[in-house]
Amino acid sequence: MENRAASLLILTMAILCCAGRTAATVKRCPDCGHTWVPYPLSTSPDCGNQQYKVLCNAGVLWLDTLNSSSYLVTSINPLTQRLIIRPAGVSEQRHVHGS
């Protein structure tokens, strides 16, 4: 029984080591201008997760949508996992306040 427990412990350790190595190989994309691009966002095929593509164009980050619209990404907060975008036609000076 001790031999089986030792084998199970070795197998568990091997799985954890491999899982840790896979997580360590995840490559975060470089900054886009002054905007930090956290994982899983991806600006190119060799970084991030390809399911979360954003476009870095001349140092400005854009979010492309399924309806072929593009929105300027004004900020990213990785702690709250929020992306702030500016809808088309809304200027920087105009603010909408909710009640």
N, C-alpha and C positions, 0 to 999 in steps of 0.2 A: 504494500500500500504506500509506503514512503517513497518507493521508486516511482510510482505513478504520479504522486504529488510533485516530486522533483521534476519529472518530465513535463508536467502541466505548467509548472512555474517557468521552466526554460522556454516553453512554447509561448507563453504569455509575454515574457521579456522580449523574445524575438519579434513578436507582432508589434509591441510597443515601440521597439527600436525602428522598425521599418516605417511605422506610421509617423514617427517623429521626423525621420529623414525625408519622407514625402512632403510633410508640412514645411520643412526647412527649405525645400527646393522651389517653393512658390515664389515667383518673382514679381515684386511690386513695380509698377511702371514709373518712369521718371516724372518729375514735376512738369506741368504744362504752364510755362510762364511762371507766375507766382502762385499757381493753384496746385496744391498737393493732391496727387492721384492715389488714394489708398486702394489696397486690394479689397475686393475683387474687381474693381473697375479696370478696364483694359483700353489702352490707346494704340496698341499694336499687337500683332500675332505672337510676339515673343514675351509678353508680360501680362499679368492679370488673368482673369477668367474671361474667355471669349464670349460668354453669354452676357457679359456686362460691358459692352463696347461703348466708348465715348470717343469723340473726335477732338484731337488737339490740333488747332489750326493757327499758326503764327502766335503761339503763346496764349491762346484763348481756348477754353474747354467748352465743347458743345455736346448736347444730348440729342441724338437723332431718335425720332419716334417712328412707329409703324406706319403712320399716315404721311410720312415723308416730310414732317415738320422738323425743324432744328431749333433748340432752345439754348440760350447762353447759360452756362453754369456759373453762377455768381459766387457760390461757396459750397464747400463740402465739410460736413462734420462727421468724422468717422465714429466718434463716441456715441452719438445718437443715431447714426446710420441715416443721415438726412442729406439730401442734395437740394440746394436752393437754385431754382432756375428763374430766368426772366422771360416771361411769355413775349412772343413777337408783338411789336407795336407798343410795348410799355417802356417808357423812358426811365432812366436811372433816377430822375428827380421826382417822379410821381410815386407816391406811397399810398397803399390802400390799408386802412385800419379797420379791423373788425371790432364789433362791440361785444 
